[in-house]
Amino acid sequence: MILKLKVTVLFLLSVALLQQTIAQAFIPLWPAGKMPNTKGLVLTDSIFNERYQRIGTPGIYAFFPSRQENKNTAVILCPGGGYHHYAHVSTFQVAKWFNTMGISAFVLISRLPHSPDLVERSKAPLQDAQRAMRLIRANAQTWNINPDKIGIMGFSAGGHVASTLGTHTEDVSSINDSLDKISFNPNFMLLVSPVITMGEWAHKGSKDNLLGENPSKELIETYSSELQVTTKTPPTFIVVAENDKTVPPQNSLLFYNALRAKNVSASLHVFPFGGHAIGLQNNPGSTRLWRELCELWLVEMGFVKGE
């Protein structure tokens, strides 16, 4: 009986340690009653067909590598979905891939611009992204993360969230708490098939969902990331396919040219095939190389220690 009890205790301890290593935890971004840009409506999360359709509680899903493999680097992951929904399940797989590199990963579930609770629809994703970065930096020591090695990655419209965080310097997320003093600027950006501009080459769905109908010229320019690049914009790695029929590849070219015009280090990889479906698996031909290139870039730029 005693032997059985010992075995059971050891098993439960093993499960607990395993959960600490690989299981994701959801961390809300805002304290109760302190979320900015809200009308005070009480909304619940809505998930249909493995996609977030409505966000009641914005937050981050945390994925941590094992302590032995931890490289002290972290990345926020922004799912795609045209600012209409979030394809978060595939982004969870990307988070686990980063864990295999010893990188902590946080999947951001920010408010969707069409939420009836928002006062200013266009601000919400940026507010939540700024808060997520501040929250991670505030817990960097606890989570064994170097606060100077925290980046952001975005797919499709998530690339717009990422590039907005990387280019906008205005603080839109302060709520008069201790996190206000912490920087929200990412140290690097990783963009895959990104939405960048709200101008001529805009992805119509993302533009309409983020800015609404008939946005002003000022609003279009504000959320065109290529127009917001400065010398302080962080180094950026970009992947896109020439045959992307959903988000024009010109988005990536515009951003690359803007980065280089400000002498910001940028690595652009344009593959012939892959469409708007570049992901972890099932990429055609040379597009399969993007993952290895991304890993090598992180090492080359000093964000991850090489073997």
N, C-alpha and C positions, 0 to 999 in steps of 0.2 A: 504493500500500500504506500509506504514511504517512497519507494523507488518510483512508483507511478506518479506520485505527487511531484517529485523532483523533475521527472521527464516533462510533465505538463508545464511546470514553471519555466523550464528551459525553453520549451517550445513557444510559450507566450512571449518570453523575452526576445526570442529570435524574430518572431512576427513583428513585435514592436520596433525592433531595430531595422527590419526590412522596410516597414512602413515609413520610418523616418528618412530612409534613403531614397525610395522611389515613388512614394505616393504623393499626389499633389494636395496642397492645402489651399483653400480659398481665403483670401485676406481682403476684406472690404477696404476701400480707399478712404472713405470719409467717416468721421465720427458722427454719431446720431445727431441729427439736427444741424449739422455744420456744412452740408454739401452746398456749394455755390450754384448759382444759375438754375434755381428750381422754383416752381410755383407752389411747392408743398404737397403735390399729389402723392398718394401712396400707390406705387406700382409694384407689381410682382414680375419676376423674370418669366419669360415665355420662351420655351425651346420646342421647336418643331422640326422634324426631319434632320435631327442632329445639328440644328442651327439656332443660335440665339436670335429671336425675332424682336424681343423687347427686353430692356435691361432695367430692373428695379434697383438692384444694388451693384453699382460698378465696383470692380475689384481686380485682383490678380490671382491667378493660380500659380503656386510656387512649385518648382521642380528642382530638387537639389541633387548634385552628384554625391558619391560616397566621400567621406572625409579624406580617405587615402588618395583619391583622384582629384580632389578639388584644386583647381588652378587659380582660385581667387578672382575669377572674372565672372561677370553676369551680363545677361541680355534680356531686355523686355521684348516680347513677341506680340506683334499686332496682326490679328487675323484679317483676311480679306472679306469682301461681301458687299462692296459698292456703297458703303455707309447705309445699307438697307438691313443687313443681318450680319452675323459673324459665323464663319465656317471654322469654329474653334477646335473641332475634333482633330483635323489634320494638323493644326498648329500645336496640339498636344504632342503629336509625334515628332515635330521639329524640336520641341522642348526636350524630349527624351534623347534626341540625337545630340543636342548640345551637352546633355549630361554625360554622354559617352566621351566627350572631349574634356570633361572635368569642369564644365561651365554651368553655373546656376542659371536657370531660365524661368522667366515669369510671363505667363500669357495674360495679356491685358484685355479685359472685357470692359470697355468704356461705354458710356451712354451713346445711344444712336441718335442722330440729329432729328429724326422724325418723332421723337418722344413728345407727347403732349405736355410733359412736365417742364420742358425747357423754356426759359425766358429768351435766350439767344441760342438758336440751334447750332450755329457754326462753332461756337466756343467750347461746347461740351467735350468733344473728343480730346482737344488740346488740354483742357483743364484736367481731365482724368489722367492723361499721359504725364503731365507735369507732376501731378500728385503721386503717381506710381513711382516715378524716378526719385522723388524726394523720400518716399516711404522706404524704398530699397536702400538708399544711401543712409538713411537714419538707422537702419538695422544691419549695416554692412559688417560691423564687428561681430555681431551675434551670428550672422550667416556666413562668416569667414569669406567676405568679399572685399576686394580692394575698391574703395570708393572712387578711385580714378580710372577704373577699368569696367565701367558699366555702359553698355551700348544699347541700341534699340534696333529692332529688325521689323520690317513690314512687308507683307505680301499684298499686291494690288492696292486697294483703297487703304489697307493697313500701311502700305508704303507711304501714303500721303500723311497718315497720322505720324509715322516715324519721321518723315522729312520736315513736317511742321514743327515737331518738338525740337529737331536739330537746327532749325533756322530761325525760329521766333525767340526773341529775347524778352518780350513783355511778359511779366508775371501775371497770369490770369487765374492762378489757383490758390492765392493766399487766403487763409481763413483765421488769421490771428492765433495760430498755435505754434508749437516749437518747430514744426517742419518748414515754416515760412523762411527760416534762415538757411535752409539747405538748398544747394544748387539743383536745378532741374535739368541742366544741360547734359546730354549724353556725351560720352567720350568717343563713340564711333557709331556709324550707321551701316546697316546691311539692308539693301533694298532689292526685292525680287519682283519683277514685272510691275513696278510701282506706278501709281497715279501720282503725278507731280503738279501739273498745271491745271488751272481753272480757266485758262484762255483758249486759244485756237485749237489746241490738240487735247482738250479736256476729255475725260471719259464722262459722257453725258449723265449717266446714272449717278455716279459719285458726285458730280457737280450739283445736280438737281437736289439730291438728298441732303447734301451738306449745306448748300447756300440757299436753297429754295428757288422758286420761280423768279425770273427777272432780277437777279442780284445786281447791285450797283457795281460800277467800275472799281471803286475802292475796295469792295469786298472781294471781287475777283482777284485783284492784285495782291491783297493781303494773304489770300490762301493759295496763291501760285508760288510754290516753294522756290522755284528757280529765281524769282524776283526778290527773295528774302535772304539769299546767301550772303554771308559776310566773311571776313577773314577769320572769324572765330567759329565758323561752322566746322564740325568735326570731320575727320577722315571718313570716306565713304566707299563702300563696295557695292557695285550695282550689277545685277544680272537681268538680261532681257532677251527675248527671242524676236528675230526679224519678222516672223510670221504671226506675231500676236495681233489678232483681229479684234480683240476686246478693248485693250488699253493701247493706244498708239505708241510704238517704241520711241517716237519723238519725245515723249515725256522723259525718258531716261537720258536721251541725248541733250535735251535742254538743261537738265540738272547737272550733268557731267560738265558741259561747257560753262555753266555758271560757277561751278566749284573751281574749275581750272582758272577762270578769269580772276578769282580771288586768291589764287595760289593755294587752294585747299587740296590736299592729297586725295585723289580719286582713282578708283580702279573700275573700269567699265568693261563688261564682258557681254558681247552681242552674239548670240548663237543663231544659226540659220533656222532651227526648228525648235519646237517646244510650245508654240502658241502661248496661250495664257494659262497654261497648266504646268508650269515648272514647279516641281515639288521635290520631295525626298527620293521618290522612286519613279520608275517607268518613264524616265526622260529619254528622248530619242538621241541617238548618235552622240555627238560631242557635248551636247547639253548635260550629259551625265557627269561631266567634269566639274560642274559648278560647286558641288559640295567640297571636293578636294581643294579647289581654288580658294574657297571661302576659308577653310581651315588654315591653309598656308598663308593667306593674307593676314589673318588674326595673329599668327606667329610672327610673320614678317614685320608687322606694324608694332609689335611688342605688347599686344593686349593679352596674349597667351604665351606662356613659357614653352619653348620647344623642348622636344625630348633630348 
